[in-house]
């Protein structure tokens, strides 16, 4: 099952209650539930299938879902909107070089850098690499 992480790069917790997550289609929508906090310099996992996610990554506590859509293996988008439905983050990925092939159904995750810089282009394949087999939430 698909899953992805949101990371809070700030030094204080971030309340993301009421935020919306969409893929490239506006009709594919997940509203983040009330009381959802991403810890300072922490992560929040959004999963599509809890059973499949827990099989691969037991013990991860800061997770929500299920998201009602999958991320396409042929290229897609991941977009985050605040509670006022204003776009605050958007990334698009593709299924061909120069994008890494390993995350394309081969068990690896598409991962951004641990310490991104504000001027880096998250829509560039150069920004992304692949992580360990099974991912690393």
Residue, then its C-alpha position, 0 to 999 in steps of 0.5 A: x500500500x502507498x504511504x508518504x511522510x510529511x516532515x516538519x522542519x521547524x523547531x516547534x510542533x505544527x498543527x496540520x488539522x484540517x489540511x487537505x492532501x491531493x494527488x494530481x486530481x482535485x477529486x482525490x482528497x484526504x482531509x487531515x483529522x482534528x488534533x493532528x500534530x507533526x512534532x518539531x523536526x518530526x514526521x507524520x505518515x499518511x498511509x493507504x492501507x493500515x494492515x499493509x503499512x503495519x506489516x512493513x513498519x510495525x510500531x510507527x505511532x505518528x500515522x493517519x489514514x487511510x488516504x483514499x487514493x494511490x500514487x501512480x507508478x507512471x508519475x503523479x503529484x502530491x499536493x498539500x493545502x492548508x485548512x483554507x484550501x490554499x496550496x502550500x506544497x506541491x511536488x510532481x514526479x515522473x516515471x522515466x529518467x532522470x527520475x530514479x527507477x528503484x521506487x517504481x514498484x521495486x520496493x524502494x521509496x522515493x526520498x528527498x534529502x534529510x536537510x533540504x534547502x529553501x531554494x531547492x526545486x522539489x519538482x526536479x529529479x535531481x532533488x530526489x533519490x531512492x531509500x532503503x528497501x521497504x522505505x524508512x518511516 
